[in-house]
Amino acid sequence: MSFMPTVATLATAGTVKLRELPMSPYAYWAISFASFLVLLGLLWTFRNTAAKYDTPVRAGREGPGDGPGTRGRTDPGAHH
């Protein structure tokens, strides 16, 4: 039984053609690193965009005569 794998290996040894990469591995690394930097720069240009278009903070809604518990009832974020 050990004779068959040897014959199959010898029969296909001459017909196997290896494909080589068209560029060196360093070129692939450089292209991927440059792509990463471009995408990082694109992401960096949109930094803090959500804060620019968010609703402004409503500071100073409480009057001088309001009690300590009145802000919780008028605040739109309060759910209780």
All heavy atoms as a GROMACS GRO file, in nm:
protein
  608
    1MET      N    1   0.081  -0.119   0.000
    1MET     CA    2   0.000   0.000   0.000
    1MET      C    3   0.085   0.126   0.000
    1MET      O    4   0.040   0.229  -0.043
    1MET     CB    5  -0.091   0.001   0.122
    1MET     CG    6  -0.205  -0.097   0.111
    1MET     SD    7  -0.299  -0.063  -0.032
    1MET     CE    8  -0.458  -0.043   0.029
    2SER      N    9   0.203   0.122   0.048
    2SER     CA   10   0.287   0.241   0.051
    2SER      C   11   0.345   0.273  -0.085
    2SER      O   12   0.403   0.378  -0.105
    2SER     CB   13   0.399   0.223   0.153
    2SER     OG   14   0.485   0.120   0.111
    3PHE      N   15   0.329   0.182  -0.181
    3PHE     CA   16   0.382   0.203  -0.315
    3PHE      C   17   0.296   0.302  -0.394
    3PHE      O   18   0.347   0.381  -0.472
    3PHE     CB   19   0.388   0.068  -0.388
    3PHE     CG   20   0.442   0.080  -0.527
    3PHE    CD1   21   0.574   0.113  -0.548
    3PHE    CD2   22   0.360   0.060  -0.637
    3PHE    CE1   23   0.624   0.124  -0.677
    3PHE    CE2   24   0.409   0.070  -0.764
    3PHE     CZ   25   0.542   0.103  -0.785
    4MET      N   26   0.166   0.303  -0.373
    4MET     CA   27   0.075   0.390  -0.448
    4MET      C   28   0.096   0.539  -0.422
    4MET      O   29   0.103   0.615  -0.517
    4MET     CB   30  -0.070   0.350  -0.421
    4MET     CG   31  -0.109   0.216  -0.481
    4MET     SD   32  -0.090   0.214  -0.658
    4MET     CE   33  -0.228   0.314  -0.705
    5PRO      N   34   0.109   0.586  -0.298
    5PRO     CA   35   0.134   0.730  -0.278
    5PRO      C   36   0.268   0.773  -0.339
    5PRO      O   37   0.280   0.884  -0.388
    5PRO     CB   38   0.135   0.746  -0.128
    5PRO     CG   39   0.057   0.633  -0.075
    5PRO     CD   40   0.082   0.521  -0.172
    6THR      N   41   0.365   0.687  -0.342
    6THR     CA   42   0.494   0.723  -0.400
    6THR      C   43   0.483   0.739  -0.551
    6THR      O   44   0.537   0.832  -0.608
    6THR     CB   45   0.598   0.616  -0.365
    6THR    OG1   46   0.599   0.595  -0.225
    6THR    CG2   47   0.735   0.657  -0.411
    7VAL      N   48   0.410   0.650  -0.617
    7VAL     CA   49   0.390   0.660  -0.761
    7VAL      C   50   0.310   0.785  -0.795
    7VAL      O   51   0.342   0.857  -0.890
    7VAL     CB   52   0.321   0.532  -0.814
    7VAL    CG1   53   0.280   0.550  -0.960
    7VAL    CG2   54   0.410   0.412  -0.798
    8ALA      N   55   0.208   0.816  -0.716
    8ALA     CA   56   0.127   0.934  -0.741
    8ALA      C   57   0.210   1.061  -0.720
    8ALA      O   58   0.198   1.158  -0.795
    8ALA     CB   59   0.006   0.935  -0.649
    9THR      N   60   0.295   1.060  -0.623
    9THR     CA   61   0.381   1.176  -0.598
    9THR      C   62   0.481   1.195  -0.711
    9THR      O   63   0.504   1.307  -0.757
    9THR     CB   64   0.456   1.160  -0.463
    9THR    OG1   65   0.360   1.136  -0.361
    9THR    CG2   66   0.536   1.282  -0.430
   10LEU      N   67   0.540   1.086  -0.758
   10LEU     CA   68   0.636   1.096  -0.868
   10LEU      C   69   0.569   1.135  -0.999
   10LEU      O   70   0.627   1.206  -1.081
   10LEU     CB   71   0.710   0.963  -0.884
   10LEU     CG   72   0.809   0.928  -0.772
   10LEU    CD1   73   0.865   0.788  -0.795
   10LEU    CD2   74   0.920   1.031  -0.764
   11ALA      N   75   0.447   1.091  -1.020
   11ALA     CA   76   0.378   1.121  -1.145
   11ALA      C   77   0.338   1.268  -1.153
   11ALA      O   78   0.340   1.327  -1.261
   11ALA     CB   79   0.256   1.032  -1.158
   12THR      N   80   0.305   1.327  -1.042
   12THR     CA   81   0.262   1.466  -1.043
   12THR      C   82   0.375   1.564  -1.012
   12THR      O   83   0.355   1.684  -1.019
   12THR     CB   84   0.150   1.488  -0.941
   12THR    OG1   85   0.196   1.454  -0.812
   12THR    CG2   86   0.027   1.407  -0.978
   13ALA      N   87   0.492   1.517  -0.979
   13ALA     CA   88   0.601   1.606  -0.940
   13ALA      C   89   0.648   1.693  -1.056
   13ALA      O   90   0.684   1.808  -1.038
   13ALA     CB   91   0.718   1.526  -0.884
   14GLY      N   92   0.646   1.642  -1.176
   14GLY     CA   93   0.693   1.718  -1.290
   14GLY      C   94   0.590   1.813  -1.348
   14GLY      O   95   0.623   1.904  -1.423
   15THR      N   96   0.464   1.796  -1.315
   15THR     CA   97   0.359   1.878  -1.376
   15THR      C   98   0.314   1.993  -1.288
   15THR      O   99   0.234   2.074  -1.331
   15THR     CB  100   0.238   1.791  -1.409
   15THR    OG1  101   0.187   1.734  -1.289
   15THR    CG2  102   0.274   1.683  -1.510
   16VAL      N  103   0.361   2.003  -1.166
   16VAL     CA  104   0.318   2.110  -1.075
   16VAL      C  105   0.391   2.238  -1.113
   16VAL      O  106   0.513   2.242  -1.121
   16VAL     CB  107   0.347   2.073  -0.928
   16VAL    CG1  108   0.316   2.190  -0.837
   16VAL    CG2  109   0.266   1.950  -0.889
   17LYS      N  110   0.314   2.343  -1.137
   17LYS     CA  111   0.372   2.472  -1.171
   17LYS      C  112   0.334   2.570  -1.061
   17LYS      O  113   0.216   2.591  -1.034
   17LYS     CB  114   0.321   2.519  -1.305
   17LYS     CG  115   0.383   2.649  -1.349
   17LYS     CD  116   0.332   2.691  -1.486
   17LYS     CE  117   0.395   2.823  -1.524
   17LYS     NZ  118   0.343   2.873  -1.651
   18LEU      N  119   0.432   2.628  -0.997
   18LEU     CA  120   0.407   2.723  -0.890
   18LEU      C  121   0.382   2.862  -0.947
   18LEU      O  122   0.447   2.903  -1.043
   18LEU     CB  123   0.526   2.727  -0.794
   18LEU     CG  124   0.558   2.597  -0.722
   18LEU    CD1  125   0.684   2.614  -0.638
   18LEU    CD2  126   0.442   2.556  -0.635
   19ARG      N  127   0.290   2.930  -0.886
   19ARG     CA  128   0.263   3.069  -0.928
   19ARG      C  129   0.333   3.161  -0.831
   19ARG      O  130   0.321   3.149  -0.710
   19ARG     CB  131   0.113   3.095  -0.926
   19ARG     CG  132   0.039   3.013  -1.030
   19ARG     CD  133  -0.106   3.042  -1.028
   19ARG     NE  134  -0.128   3.185  -1.051
   19ARG     CZ  135  -0.247   3.241  -1.061
   19ARG    NH1  136  -0.354   3.167  -1.047
   19ARG    NH2  137  -0.260   3.369  -1.084
   20GLU      N  138   0.405   3.258  -0.883
   20GLU     CA  139   0.476   3.353  -0.799
   20GLU      C  140   0.396   3.482  -0.790
   20GLU      O  141   0.316   3.514  -0.879
   20GLU     CB  142   0.614   3.380  -0.858
   20GLU     CG  143   0.704   3.258  -0.858
   20GLU     CD  144   0.843   3.291  -0.907
   20GLU    OE1  145   0.877   3.410  -0.913
   20GLU    OE2  146   0.915   3.197  -0.940
   21LEU      N  147   0.420   3.556  -0.686
   21LEU     CA  148   0.355   3.685  -0.668
   21LEU      C  149   0.412   3.786  -0.768
   21LEU      O  150   0.531   3.783  -0.799
   21LEU     CB  151   0.377   3.736  -0.526
   21LEU     CG  152   0.315   3.653  -0.414
   21LEU    CD1  153   0.358   3.708  -0.279
   21LEU    CD2  154   0.165   3.654  -0.425
   22PRO      N  155   0.329   3.875  -0.818
   22PRO     CA  156   0.380   3.973  -0.914
   22PRO      C  157   0.470   4.080  -0.852
   22PRO      O  158   0.542   4.149  -0.922
   22PRO     CB  159   0.254   4.035  -0.972
   22PRO     CG  160   0.147   4.007  -0.876
   22PRO     CD  161   0.185   3.883  -0.803
   23MET      N  162   0.463   4.097  -0.719
   23MET     CA  163   0.545   4.195  -0.649
   23MET      C  164   0.610   4.127  -0.530
   23MET      O  165   0.572   4.019  -0.489
   23MET     CB  166   0.460   4.312  -0.598
   23MET     CG  167   0.395   4.394  -0.706
   23MET     SD  168   0.305   4.534  -0.638
   23MET     CE  169   0.171   4.454  -0.555
   24SER      N  170   0.705   4.197  -0.473
   24SER     CA  171   0.769   4.143  -0.353
   24SER      C  172   0.674   4.159  -0.234
   24SER      O  173   0.586   4.244  -0.235
   24SER     CB  174   0.900   4.217  -0.325
   24SER     OG  175   0.874   4.348  -0.280
   25PRO      N  176   0.693   4.079  -0.129
   25PRO     CA  177   0.608   4.094  -0.010
   25PRO      C  178   0.620   4.231   0.055
   25PRO      O  179   0.525   4.281   0.115
   25PRO     CB  180   0.659   3.984   0.084
   25PRO     CG  181   0.721   3.884  -0.006
   25PRO     CD  182   0.777   3.961  -0.121
   26TYR      N  183   0.734   4.296   0.041
   26TYR     CA  184   0.750   4.430   0.097
   26TYR      C  185   0.662   4.531   0.025
   26TYR      O  186   0.613   4.626   0.085
   26TYR     CB  187   0.897   4.473   0.091
   26TYR     CG  188   0.986   4.386   0.175
   26TYR    CD1  189   1.084   4.307   0.118
   26TYR    CD2  190   0.972   4.383   0.313
   26TYR    CE1  191   1.165   4.227   0.195
   26TYR    CE2  192   1.052   4.304   0.392
   26TYR     CZ  193   1.149   4.225   0.333
   26TYR     OH  194   1.229   4.147   0.411
   27ALA      N  195   0.643   4.513  -0.105
   27ALA     CA  196   0.554   4.602  -0.180
   27ALA      C  197   0.410   4.585  -0.134
   27ALA      O  198   0.336   4.684  -0.122
   27ALA     CB  199   0.567   4.574  -0.329
   28TYR      N  200   0.369   4.463  -0.108
   28TYR     CA  201   0.234   4.440  -0.056
   28TYR      C  202   0.218   4.505   0.081
   28TYR      O  203   0.114   4.564   0.112
   28TYR     CB  204   0.201   4.291  -0.047
   28TYR     CG  205   0.169   4.229  -0.180
   28TYR    CD1  206   0.258   4.143  -0.242
   28TYR    CD2  207   0.050   4.258  -0.244
   28TYR    CE1  208   0.227   4.085  -0.364
   28TYR    CE2  209   0.018   4.201  -0.366
   28TYR     CZ  210   0.108   4.115  -0.425
   28TYR     OH  211   0.077   4.059  -0.545
   29TRP      N  212   0.320   4.496   0.164
   29TRP     CA  213   0.316   4.558   0.296
   29TRP      C  214   0.305   4.710   0.282
   29TRP      O  215   0.227   4.774   0.352
   29TRP     CB  216   0.441   4.520   0.376
   29TRP     CG  217   0.442   4.586   0.511
   29TRP    CD1  218   0.384   4.541   0.623
   29TRP    CD2  219   0.503   4.712   0.544
   29TRP    NE1  220   0.405   4.629   0.726
   29TRP    CE2  221   0.477   4.735   0.680
   29TRP    CE3  222   0.575   4.806   0.473
   29TRP    CZ2  223   0.522   4.849   0.745
   29TRP    CZ3  224   0.619   4.919   0.537
   29TRP    CH2  225   0.593   4.941   0.672
   30ALA      N  226   0.382   4.768   0.192
   30ALA     CA  227   0.380   4.914   0.174
   30ALA      C  228   0.244   4.961   0.123
   30ALA      O  229   0.192   5.064   0.169
   30ALA     CB  230   0.492   4.955   0.079
   31ILE      N  231   0.185   4.887   0.031
   31ILE     CA  232   0.054   4.924  -0.021
   31ILE      C  233  -0.053   4.915   0.087
   31ILE      O  234  -0.137   5.003   0.102
   31ILE     CB  235   0.018   4.836  -0.143
   31ILE    CG1  236   0.106   4.874  -0.261
   31ILE    CG2  237  -0.129   4.850  -0.179
   31ILE    CD1  238   0.094   4.780  -0.378
   32SER      N  239  -0.048   4.809   0.166
   32SER     CA  240  -0.149   4.794   0.272
   32SER      C  241  -0.130   4.899   0.381
   32SER      O  242  -0.227   4.954   0.433
   32SER     CB  243  -0.144   4.654   0.332
   32SER     OG  244  -0.019   4.631   0.393
   33PHE      N  245  -0.007   4.933   0.414
   33PHE     CA  246   0.018   5.035   0.516
   33PHE      C  247  -0.025   5.173   0.466
   33PHE      O  248  -0.084   5.251   0.541
   33PHE     CB  249   0.167   5.036   0.556
   33PHE     CG  250   0.197   5.124   0.673
   33PHE    CD1  251   0.152   5.091   0.799
   33PHE    CD2  252   0.270   5.240   0.656
   33PHE    CE1  253   0.180   5.171   0.908
   33PHE    CE2  254   0.298   5.322   0.764
   33PHE     CZ  255   0.253   5.287   0.891
   34ALA      N  256   0.002   5.204   0.340
   34ALA     CA  257  -0.041   5.331   0.283
   34ALA      C  258  -0.194   5.339   0.278
   34ALA      O  259  -0.252   5.446   0.306
   34ALA     CB  260   0.018   5.348   0.144
   35SER      N  261  -0.259   5.229   0.246
   35SER     CA  262  -0.406   5.227   0.246
   35SER      C  263  -0.460   5.250   0.386
   35SER      O  264  -0.559   5.322   0.404
   35SER     CB  265  -0.458   5.094   0.192
   35SER     OG  266  -0.413   5.073   0.062
   36PHE      N  267  -0.396   5.189   0.483
   36PHE     CA  268  -0.438   5.210   0.622
   36PHE      C  269  -0.424   5.356   0.661
   36PHE      O  270  -0.513   5.413   0.725
   36PHE     CB  271  -0.354   5.121   0.714
   36PHE     CG  272  -0.374   5.150   0.860
   36PHE    CD1  273  -0.490   5.112   0.924
   36PHE    CD2  274  -0.277   5.218   0.932
   36PHE    CE1  275  -0.509   5.139   1.059
   36PHE    CE2  276  -0.295   5.246   1.066
   36PHE     CZ  277  -0.411   5.207   1.129
   37LEU      N  278  -0.314   5.420   0.623
   37LEU     CA  279  -0.294   5.561   0.658
   37LEU      C  280  -0.395   5.651   0.587
   37LEU      O  281  -0.444   5.748   0.646
   37LEU     CB  282  -0.151   5.603   0.624
   37LEU     CG  283  -0.042   5.545   0.712
   37LEU    CD1  284   0.094   5.594   0.667
   37LEU    CD2  285  -0.065   5.580   0.858
   38VAL      N  286  -0.429   5.620   0.464
   38VAL     CA  287  -0.529   5.699   0.393
   38VAL      C  288  -0.666   5.686   0.460
   38VAL      O  289  -0.736   5.785   0.481
   38VAL     CB  290  -0.536   5.657   0.244
   38VAL    CG1  291  -0.660   5.711   0.177
   38VAL    CG2  292  -0.411   5.702   0.171
   39LEU      N  293  -0.703   5.565   0.496
   39LEU     CA  294  -0.832   5.545   0.564
   39LEU      C  295  -0.832   5.608   0.703
   39LEU      O  296  -0.934   5.662   0.747
   39LEU     CB  297  -0.865   5.396   0.573
   39LEU     CG  298  -0.898   5.330   0.440
   39LEU    CD1  299  -0.915   5.179   0.458
   39LEU    CD2  300  -1.022   5.391   0.379
   40LEU      N  301  -0.719   5.604   0.771
   40LEU     CA  302  -0.709   5.670   0.901
   40LEU      C  303  -0.722   5.821   0.886
   40LEU      O  304  -0.787   5.888   0.967
   40LEU     CB  305  -0.577   5.634   0.968
   40LEU     CG  306  -0.556   5.688   1.110
   40LEU    CD1  307  -0.657   5.626   1.205
   40LEU    CD2  308  -0.415   5.659   1.156
   41GLY      N  309  -0.662   5.877   0.783
   41GLY     CA  310  -0.676   6.020   0.757
   41GLY      C  311  -0.819   6.058   0.723
   41GLY      O  312  -0.867   6.164   0.766
   42LEU      N  313  -0.888   5.974   0.648
   42LEU     CA  314  -1.028   5.999   0.617
   42LEU      C  315  -1.112   5.996   0.744
   42LEU      O  316  -1.200   6.082   0.764
   42LEU     CB  317  -1.079   5.895   0.518
   42LEU     CG  318  -1.224   5.908   0.475
   42LEU    CD1  319  -1.244   6.033   0.391
   42LEU    CD2  320  -1.266   5.785   0.398
   43LEU      N  321  -1.086   5.901   0.830
   43LEU     CA  322  -1.157   5.894   0.957
   43LEU      C  323  -1.126   6.015   1.044
   43LEU      O  324  -1.213   6.070   1.110
   43LEU     CB  325  -1.118   5.764   1.030
   43LEU     CG  326  -1.184   5.739   1.165
   43LEU    CD1  327  -1.332   5.713   1.146
   43LEU    CD2  328  -1.117   5.624   1.234
   44TRP      N  329  -1.002   6.061   1.041
   44TRP     CA  330  -0.960   6.173   1.124
   44TRP      C  331  -1.027   6.303   1.080
   44TRP      O  332  -1.050   6.393   1.161
   44TRP     CB  333  -0.808   6.186   1.117
   44TRP     CG  334  -0.752   6.290   1.209
   44TRP    CD1  335  -0.712   6.414   1.176
   44TRP    CD2  336  -0.732   6.276   1.349
   44TRP    NE1  337  -0.667   6.480   1.287
   44TRP    CE2  338  -0.678   6.398   1.395
   44TRP    CE3  339  -0.753   6.174   1.440
   44TRP    CZ2  340  -0.645   6.419   1.528
   44TRP    CZ3  341  -0.720   6.196   1.572
   44TRP    CH2  342  -0.667   6.316   1.615
   45THR      N  343  -1.060   6.316   0.951
   45THR     CA  344  -1.124   6.439   0.904
   45THR      C  345  -1.265   6.453   0.959
   45THR      O  346  -1.316   6.564   0.968
   45THR     CB  347  -1.131   6.443   0.750
   45THR    OG1  348  -1.203   6.331   0.703
   45THR    CG2  349  -0.993   6.446   0.690
   46PHE      N  350  -1.328   6.344   0.996
   46PHE     CA  351  -1.463   6.350   1.050
   46PHE      C  352  -1.466   6.346   1.202
   46PHE      O  353  -1.570   6.320   1.261
   46PHE     CB  354  -1.548   6.234   0.993
   46PHE     CG  355  -1.578   6.251   0.848
   46PHE    CD1  356  -1.511   6.174   0.755
   46PHE    CD2  357  -1.671   6.342   0.806
   46PHE    CE1  358  -1.538   6.188   0.620
   46PHE    CE2  359  -1.700   6.357   0.672
   46PHE     CZ  360  -1.632   6.280   0.578
   47ARG      N  361  -1.354   6.370   1.266
   47ARG     CA  362  -1.351   6.368   1.412
   47ARG      C  363  -1.437   6.482   1.468
   47ARG      O  364  -1.445   6.589   1.410
   47ARG     CB  365  -1.209   6.378   1.464
   47ARG     CG  366  -1.148   6.515   1.443
   47ARG     CD  367  -1.001   6.517   1.479
   47ARG     NE  368  -0.946   6.650   1.472
   47ARG     CZ  369  -0.913   6.714   1.361
   47ARG    NH1  370  -0.930   6.653   1.244
   47ARG    NH2  371  -0.865   6.836   1.363
   48ASN      N  372  -1.502   6.456   1.576
   48ASN     CA  373  -1.584   6.553   1.650
   48ASN      C  374  -1.699   6.609   1.567
   48ASN      O  375  -1.751   6.714   1.597
   48ASN     CB  376  -1.495   6.667   1.703
   48ASN     CG  377  -1.553   6.728   1.828
   48ASN    OD1  378  -1.640   6.672   1.892
   48ASN    ND2  379  -1.504   6.845   1.862
   49THR      N  380  -1.739   6.542   1.460
   49THR     CA  381  -1.848   6.592   1.378
   49THR      C  382  -1.982   6.579   1.451
   49THR      O  383  -2.067   6.665   1.439
   49THR     CB  384  -1.854   6.515   1.245
   49THR    OG1  385  -1.728   6.528   1.182
   49THR    CG2  386  -1.961   6.568   1.155
   50ALA      N  387  -2.000   6.474   1.526
   50ALA     CA  388  -2.126   6.455   1.597
   50ALA      C  389  -2.148   6.564   1.701
   50ALA      O  390  -2.261   6.609   1.723
   50ALA     CB  391  -2.129   6.318   1.665
   51ALA      N  392  -2.042   6.612   1.763
   51ALA     CA  393  -2.055   6.718   1.862
   51ALA      C  394  -2.091   6.851   1.796
   51ALA      O  395  -2.156   6.936   1.858
   51ALA     CB  396  -1.926   6.732   1.941
   52LYS      N  397  -2.053   6.871   1.671
   52LYS     CA  398  -2.085   6.996   1.603
   52LYS      C  399  -2.232   7.006   1.568
   52LYS      O  400  -2.290   7.114   1.567
   52LYS     CB  401  -2.002   7.008   1.474
   52LYS     CG  402  -1.856   7.028   1.499
   52LYS     CD  403  -1.782   7.033   1.367
   52LYS     CE  404  -1.633   7.039   1.390
   52LYS     NZ  405  -1.559   7.035   1.263
   53TYR      N  406  -2.295   6.894   1.536
   53TYR     CA  407  -2.434   6.895   1.495
   53TYR      C  408  -2.530   6.852   1.604
   53TYR      O  409  -2.648   6.838   1.579
   53TYR     CB  410  -2.452   6.805   1.372
   53TYR     CG  411  -2.378   6.858   1.252
   53TYR    CD1  412  -2.265   6.793   1.203
   53TYR    CD2  413  -2.418   6.974   1.190
   53TYR    CE1  414  -2.196   6.842   1.094
   53TYR    CE2  415  -2.350   7.024   1.081
   53TYR     CZ  416  -2.239   6.959   1.034
   53TYR     OH  417  -2.171   7.008   0.927
   54ASP      N  418  -2.481   6.831   1.724
   54ASP     CA  419  -2.566   6.793   1.835
   54ASP      C  420  -2.639   6.918   1.886
   54ASP      O  421  -2.597   7.031   1.864
   54ASP     CB  422  -2.481   6.730   1.946
   54ASP     CG  423  -2.566   6.655   2.046
   54ASP    OD1  424  -2.684   6.629   2.017
   54ASP    OD2  425  -2.512   6.620   2.153
   55THR      N  426  -2.750   6.898   1.958
   55THR     CA  427  -2.823   7.011   2.014
   55THR      C  428  -2.738   7.077   2.122
   55THR      O  429  -2.669   7.009   2.197
   55THR     CB  430  -2.956   6.965   2.074
   55THR    OG1  431  -2.930   6.867   2.172
   55THR    CG2  432  -3.047   6.909   1.966
   56PRO      N  433  -2.743   7.208   2.130
   56PRO     CA  434  -2.662   7.275   2.232
   56PRO      C  435  -2.712   7.243   2.372
   56PRO      O  436  -2.830   7.212   2.394
   56PRO     CB  437  -2.680   7.423   2.200
   56PRO     CG  438  -2.805   7.432   2.121
   56PRO     CD  439  -2.819   7.301   2.049
   57VAL      N  440  -2.625   7.249   2.465
   57VAL     CA  441  -2.658   7.221   2.605
   57VAL      C  442  -2.744   7.335   2.657
   57VAL      O  443  -2.712   7.453   2.639
   57VAL     CB  444  -2.530   7.206   2.689
   57VAL    CG1  445  -2.565   7.183   2.835
   57VAL    CG2  446  -2.445   7.094   2.635
   58ARG      N  447  -2.852   7.301   2.718
   58ARG     CA  448  -2.943   7.403   2.770
   58ARG      C  449  -2.902   7.436   2.913
   58ARG      O  450  -2.955   7.381   3.009
   58ARG     CB  451  -3.085   7.352   2.764
   58ARG     CG  452  -3.129   7.324   2.623
   58ARG     CD  453  -3.272   7.277   2.621
   58ARG     NE  454  -3.307   7.242   2.485
   58ARG     CZ  455  -3.355   7.125   2.448
   58ARG    NH1  456  -3.375   7.033   2.538
   58ARG    NH2  457  -3.384   7.101   2.324
   59ALA      N  458  -2.811   7.525   2.926
   59ALA     CA  459  -2.760   7.562   3.058
   59ALA      C  460  -2.844   7.676   3.115
   59ALA      O  461  -2.894   7.761   3.043
   59ALA     CB  462  -2.615   7.605   3.048
   60GLY      N  463  -2.858   7.676   3.244
   60GLY     CA  464  -2.926   7.784   3.313
   60GLY      C  465  -3.076   7.783   3.299
   60GLY      O  466  -3.138   7.888   3.292
   61ARG      N  467  -3.138   7.668   3.294
   61ARG     CA  468  -3.284   7.663   3.284
   61ARG      C  469  -3.351   7.691   3.417
   61ARG      O  470  -3.464   7.734   3.419
   61ARG     CB  471  -3.328   7.526   3.234
   61ARG     CG  472  -3.325   7.517   3.085
   61ARG     CD  473  -3.438   7.436   3.034
   61ARG     NE  474  -3.432   7.297   3.080
   61ARG     CZ  475  -3.508   7.204   3.031
   61ARG    NH1  476  -3.589   7.232   2.934
   61ARG    NH2  477  -3.502   7.082   3.077
   62GLU      N  478  -3.284   7.665   3.523
   62GLU     CA  479  -3.344   7.686   3.654
   62GLU      C  480  -3.336   7.834   3.691
   62GLU      O  481  -3.235   7.899   3.673
   62GLU     CB  482  -3.272   7.604   3.761
   62GLU     CG  483  -3.289   7.455   3.745
   62GLU     CD  484  -3.218   7.379   3.853
   62GLU    OE1  485  -3.182   7.441   3.955
   62GLU    OE2  486  -3.196   7.260   3.837
   63GLY      N  487  -3.444   7.886   3.741
   63GLY     CA  488  -3.446   8.024   3.787
   63GLY      C  489  -3.394   8.032   3.930
   63GLY      O  490  -3.374   7.931   3.997
   64PRO      N  491  -3.375   8.154   3.978
   64PRO     CA  492  -3.322   8.169   4.114
   64PRO      C  493  -3.421   8.124   4.221
   64PRO      O  494  -3.382   8.084   4.329
   64PRO     CB  495  -3.293   8.318   4.125
   64PRO     CG  496  -3.367   8.383   4.013
   64PRO     CD  497  -3.389   8.280   3.909
   65GLY      N  498  -3.552   8.124   4.191
   65GLY     CA  499  -3.649   8.086   4.292
   65GLY      C  500  -3.691   7.940   4.283
   65GLY      O  501  -3.773   7.894   4.361
   66ASP      N  502  -3.638   7.867   4.188
   66ASP     CA  503  -3.677   7.727   4.174
   66ASP      C  504  -3.615   7.643   4.285
   66ASP      O  505  -3.503   7.667   4.328
   66ASP     CB  506  -3.632   7.671   4.039
   66ASP     CG  507  -3.710   7.732   3.923
   66ASP    OD1  508  -3.820   7.782   3.949
   66ASP    OD2  509  -3.658   7.728   3.810
   67GLY      N  510  -3.688   7.543   4.325
   67GLY     CA  511  -3.638   7.453   4.428
   67GLY      C  512  -3.539   7.353   4.370
   67GLY      O  513  -3.517   7.347   4.249
   68PRO      N  514  -3.480   7.271   4.455
   68PRO     CA  515  -3.379   7.177   4.406
   68PRO      C  516  -3.435   7.064   4.321
   68PRO      O  517  -3.363   7.004   4.245
   68PRO     CB  518  -3.316   7.122   4.535
   68PRO     CG  519  -3.420   7.144   4.640
   68PRO     CD  520  -3.496   7.267   4.599
   69GLY      N  521  -3.565   7.038   4.329
   69GLY     CA  522  -3.620   6.924   4.256
   69GLY      C  523  -3.691   6.962   4.127
   69GLY      O  524  -3.746   6.878   4.060
   70THR      N  525  -3.692   7.087   4.088
   70THR     CA  526  -3.770   7.127   3.971
   70THR      C  527  -3.701   7.091   3.840
   70THR      O  528  -3.767   7.071   3.740
   70THR     CB  529  -3.797   7.279   3.973
   70THR    OG1  530  -3.671   7.346   3.979
   70THR    CG2  531  -3.883   7.316   4.091
   71ARG      N  532  -3.571   7.086   3.836
   71ARG     CA  533  -3.501   7.058   3.710
   71ARG      C  534  -3.529   6.916   3.663
   71ARG      O  535  -3.539   6.891   3.544
   71ARG     CB  536  -3.351   7.079   3.726
   71ARG     CG  537  -3.277   7.052   3.596
   71ARG     CD  538  -3.132   7.090   3.608
   71ARG     NE  539  -3.058   7.043   3.492
   71ARG     CZ  540  -3.037   7.115   3.384
   71ARG    NH1  541  -3.085   7.237   3.376
   71ARG    NH2  542  -2.969   7.066   3.283
   72GLY      N  543  -3.542   6.823   3.752
   72GLY     CA  544  -3.567   6.685   3.714
   72GLY      C  545  -3.699   6.666   3.641
   72GLY      O  546  -3.713   6.581   3.557
   73ARG      N  547  -3.799   6.748   3.672
   73ARG     CA  548  -3.928   6.733   3.608
   73ARG      C  549  -3.932   6.800   3.470
   73ARG      O  550  -4.004   6.759   3.383
   73ARG     CB  551  -4.038   6.793   3.697
   73ARG     CG  552  -4.073   6.699   3.810
   73ARG     CD  553  -4.187   6.752   3.890
   73ARG     NE  554  -4.128   6.838   3.995
   73ARG     CZ  555  -4.179   6.950   4.035
   73ARG    NH1  556  -4.289   6.997   3.982
   73ARG    NH2  557  -4.123   7.020   4.130
   74THR      N  558  -3.857   6.906   3.449
   74THR     CA  559  -3.861   6.977   3.321
   74THR      C  560  -3.753   6.932   3.225
   74THR      O  561  -3.756   6.968   3.108
   74THR     CB  562  -3.847   7.128   3.346
   74THR    OG1  563  -3.721   7.151   3.411
   74THR    CG2  564  -3.959   7.180   3.429
   75ASP      N  565  -3.659   6.857   3.270
   75ASP     CA  566  -3.550   6.811   3.184
   75ASP      C  567  -3.604   6.704   3.090
   75ASP      O  568  -3.663   6.606   3.134
   75ASP     CB  569  -3.437   6.754   3.270
   75ASP     CG  570  -3.311   6.728   3.190
   75ASP    OD1  571  -3.304   6.776   3.076
   75ASP    OD2  572  -3.222   6.659   3.242
   76PRO      N  573  -3.587   6.720   2.955
   76PRO     CA  574  -3.641   6.620   2.864
   76PRO      C  575  -3.574   6.484   2.876
   76PRO      O  576  -3.629   6.384   2.832
   76PRO     CB  577  -3.617   6.679   2.725
   76PRO     CG  578  -3.511   6.781   2.743
   76PRO     CD  579  -3.522   6.829   2.885
   77GLY      N  580  -3.461   6.477   2.939
   77GLY     CA  581  -3.394   6.350   2.956
   77GLY      C  582  -3.438   6.273   3.079
   77GLY      O  583  -3.403   6.158   3.099
   78ALA      N  584  -3.517   6.338   3.165
   78ALA     CA  585  -3.562   6.272   3.288
   78ALA      C  586  -3.682   6.183   3.257
   78ALA      O  587  -3.777   6.226   3.193
   78ALA     CB  588  -3.600   6.376   3.392
   79HIS      N  589  -3.676   6.060   3.302
   79HIS     CA  590  -3.783   5.964   3.274
   79HIS      C  591  -3.855   5.920   3.400
   79HIS      O  592  -3.917   5.816   3.402
   79HIS     CB  593  -3.730   5.841   3.202
   79HIS     CG  594  -3.670   5.872   3.069
   79HIS    ND1  595  -3.746   5.909   2.961
   79HIS    CD2  596  -3.541   5.875   3.028
   79HIS    CE1  597  -3.667   5.932   2.858
   79HIS    NE2  598  -3.543   5.911   2.895
   80HIS      N  599  -3.848   5.995   3.506
   80HIS     CA  600  -3.916   5.954   3.627
   80HIS      C  601  -3.985   6.070   3.693
   80HIS      O  602  -3.975   6.181   3.665
   80HIS     CB  603  -3.821   5.888   3.727
   80HIS     CG  604  -3.694   5.963   3.752
   80HIS    ND1  605  -3.590   5.962   3.664
   80HIS    CD2  606  -3.655   6.043   3.853
   80HIS    CE1  607  -3.492   6.036   3.709
   80HIS    NE2  608  -3.529   6.087   3.825
   0.00000   0.00000   0.00000
